[in-house]
Amino acid sequence: MLQQKFINFKQQRDLGSILTDTFKFLRLEYKKLFGLVIKIAGPALLAVIAAYVYYMSTTLGSFGQLGSGPNPFGDFTFNTILSVILLLIATMVFYALLYGTVLHYIKSYVENNGIVNTSDVMAGVKAKFLSLTGLNFLVGLIVVVGVLFCILPGFYFGTVLFSAYAIHVFENRSVTDSISHSFELIKNEFWITLATILVVAMLYYFILMIFNVPQYIYFFIKMFTFAEQSSPDPAEMFDWIYIALTAFASLCQHILHTILVVCGALIYFNLNERKNFTGTLETIDRLGNSQE
């Protein structure tokens, strides 16, 4: 029974198999996996939400203050810049912990044939935290620069570097070596990898839409109420209820990013198997040892 539920990551997969096994793995492991995600990355996630609420309150909530006072833009600009900096720092920390938790969970799962050692996961996250933070920064910087150059290079770099996190954790390579190796690994497999990422991203955003529905409904109700007022205040459109609903949607967005991390791990193993046949060779070795 256990063997039937075990998902062998080290094998070649087509697009459909990657999608199926992504959600199958999450369905089978969601209790323990998300429990660890909340335990390890939860405090950073709360910091992200707090920074996001601060950002919302200093931007959307400050519209009514614009144009008043001796320096109508001064405080607004300072608070906005500060909120953006805090949000970026908190987000980078959270995603370093999220990627570290999920990838080390999968690493332990693979090495122990479906049994996850929690202490190994926590130790791995601690050891890789700074390097994953640096990798997050570099990948983000490369993709953003690529987007600035006619957008298409951003899609290219985003696709190539999608497996860099898995390379860094599973092969224990340095940050720069993980980035360079991701270019080697994806050779002749770019288009199928891009298609897989796009399909998973579409499913991911479709799921997110469900959690955004309360926010959209409340916004449209406020918009109609706002239109009936004789002298409306723009700040009233974005009250604390709207900010709370938006923060809830953001919370779900960050947690559900786990889907993309698991998909990235499966893409890595698929590419690695097609290039190096690691899983096939290990299976042959096990068969040889069992016959002896």
N, C-alpha and C positions, 0 to 999 in steps of 0.2 A: 504493500500500500504506500509506504514511504517512497519507494523507488518510482512508483507511478507519478507521484506528485513532484518529484525532483526535476528541476529544469536544468538541462545541460547547457551551460552558457558557451562552452568551447566547441561550437560547431557552426557550419555554414548555414545561413538563413537567407531566404528571399524576403521581400518587403512584407508580404502577408504574415510570414512566420515571426518576424521581428515585432510587428504590431500585436499579434496574438500572444506571444510570450511576454511582452511588456506588461500587458494587463493581467495575464495569468499569474505572473510573478507577484504583482501587486495584490491580486486577489488572495493568493495563498499566504503571503507574508505581511499583509498590511498591519496586523495587530502589533507584531514585534517590531517591524520596520518603522512605522509611524510613531510607536512608543519611544523608540530610540531617537528619532528625529526631534520629537518634542522635548525629550530629556536633554539632548545635547545642543540642539540649535534653537530650542524654544525661547530661552532668554534673549538671544540675538533677534529672534523674530518679533518679540515684544518691543525691543528697541527700534526695529524697523517700523512697526505700526505707530509707535509713539512719535518717531521722527516724521512719519507720513502725516499724522494728524497735525503736528506742528506746521509742516509745510502747507497743508490745506488751509489751516486757520490763518496763516500769515499771507497767503496769496488770495484765495477766494474770499476769506473773511475780511480782507483789507480794502476791497473795492470801494466801500462806502467812504473810506478815509482819503482817497485820492483827490487831489485838487483842493484840499483844505489845509490850513496852517501855513506857517512861514516856509516850511520845507516839505511840500506834500509828498515827495517821492523818497526822501531820505530814509526814514524809518522802515518804510515798505521795502526798499531795496536791501537794506542791511538784514532785516529779518528773513527775506526771501533767500539771500545768498547763504546765510547761516543755516537755514532749514535744509537747503539743497546739499550743503556740505555734510551735515549730520545724517541726512538720508542716504547719501552715497556711502559714507563710512559704515553705517549700520547694515546696509544692503550687502556690501562686500564681505563683511564679517559673517553675515547670515549664510550667504551662498557658499563661502568657504567651508562652513560647518555642515551645511546641507550636503554638498558634494562629497565631503569627507565621510559623513555618516553613511550615506547611501552606497557609495562605492566600496568602502571598507566592509559594509554589511554584505555586499555581493561577493567581495573577495573572500570573506570568511565562509560564506555559503558555498562557494565553488571549492575551496580548499578542503572543507569538511563534509562534502557530499550532502549539502542541504541543512546541516546543523550549524547555526551561527553562534560564535563565541562572543558574547557581549563585551567582555573585557578587552578582547583583541580589537574590536571595533572602536572602542573609546580610546585605546592606546594609539591606534592608527590615526584617528582624527587629531589627537593631540600632537602627534609627530609631524603630520602633514599640514597643520593649520596655516602656518606662515607661508609655506610654499604654495598652497592652494589659493591663498589670498593674493599672492603675487601673480600666479597663473591667471586668476580671475581678472586682475587689472590688465595684464598684457593682452589677453584674448579680447577683452572689451575694447581696449585701445586700438588693436589691429582691426577689429570689425568696424568700429566707428570711423576710423580713417578710411577704410575701404568703402563705407557707405558715402562718405563725403566725396569720393571720386566716382561719381555717376552711379552710385547704389550697387551696381552689379558686382564690383569687387568685394563689397560687403557680404553679399550672398556667397561668393566663392570662399572667402576666408571663414565665414561662419560655418559653412559646411565642412571645410577641411579641419577646422579646429574643434569641431563638435566632439571628437574623440580624444582630445588632448588631455582632458581630466582623467579619463580611464587609463590612458597610457601612463600618466604620472603616478597613479595609484597602483595599478596592476603590474607594471614593469619597473616601478621604483626608479624612474628616470628623473633627471633634473627638470626644472621648469623649461629652460630653453631647449633641452634635448627632446622633451615631450612635444613641444611645438614643432620642431624640425621633423621629428619622426612621424607626426600626423600627416605631413605632406607626402612622405614616402609611403605610408600605409594606404592612402586613399587613391594612389595611382591606378588608373584604369577602372576605378569603381566610383568615380565622382558622381555621375548622373543618378545612379540607383541610390546612392547615399543621400543626395539632395532630395530625391523623390520621397524617400523614407522619412526624412526630417520634416518635409513639408506636410505630409499626411499626418504624422504624429502631432505636429504643431497645430494643424487645423482641428484635430480631435481635442487637443488640450484647450484651445480657445473656445471651442464649442461647449465644453464642460464648464469653463469659466463663465460663459454667458448666463448659465443657470443661476450662478451666485450673484450676478450683476443685475438680475431682474428687479429685486426690491429697490435698488438704487435708481434704476431707470423709471420705475413706476412713480416713486416719490418725487423725482425730478420733474416729470411731466405734470404731476398734480400741482407742484409749486409753481411751475411755469404758467399754468392757466390762472392760478390765484394771483400771481404776480402781474399778469396782463390786465386784470380787472381793476387794479389799484390806480388811483389818479396820479399819485406821485410816488412811484415805487423806489425802494432802496435796493440797489443791486446786491448788497451784502446779504439781504434777507433770502435770496435764492439759495444760499449755501449755509444753512444753519447747522447746528450740531447733529441733528438727525441725519441730514444728508452726509455729513462728514463721517458719522458712525457707520452708516451703510456702505460708504465708499471704503472705509477702513476694513470692514468685514470682508468685502470683495477682494481687497488687497491681501488680507490674511489667507484667504482660500487660494489666491493666485500663487503665493509663495510656497504654500504647503504642497499644492498640486504640481509644482515644478519638479517634484520627485518623479513624475511620469517621464519627463524629458531626460532626467539623469539615468533612469533605468534603461530607457531607449538608447541613450548614448553608450552605455555599457554593452548592450547587445550588438550595436553597430560595430563597436571596437572588436569584440570577439569574432564577429562575422568577417571583418576585414583582416584580422590577424590570422584567422583560420585559412582564408583564401590565399594569403601570402606565405604563411609559415607552416600550416598544417599542424599546429601545436597540439590541438585536441586529438587529432587522428593518431599522431605519433604516441601520445600518452596512452591512448586506448590499445594500440598495438603492443606497447610495452607491458601493459597490465595483462593482456591476453597471453603474452609470452611467459610472464612470470607465473601466471596461474597454471599453465600447462606443465611447467617445470615442477 
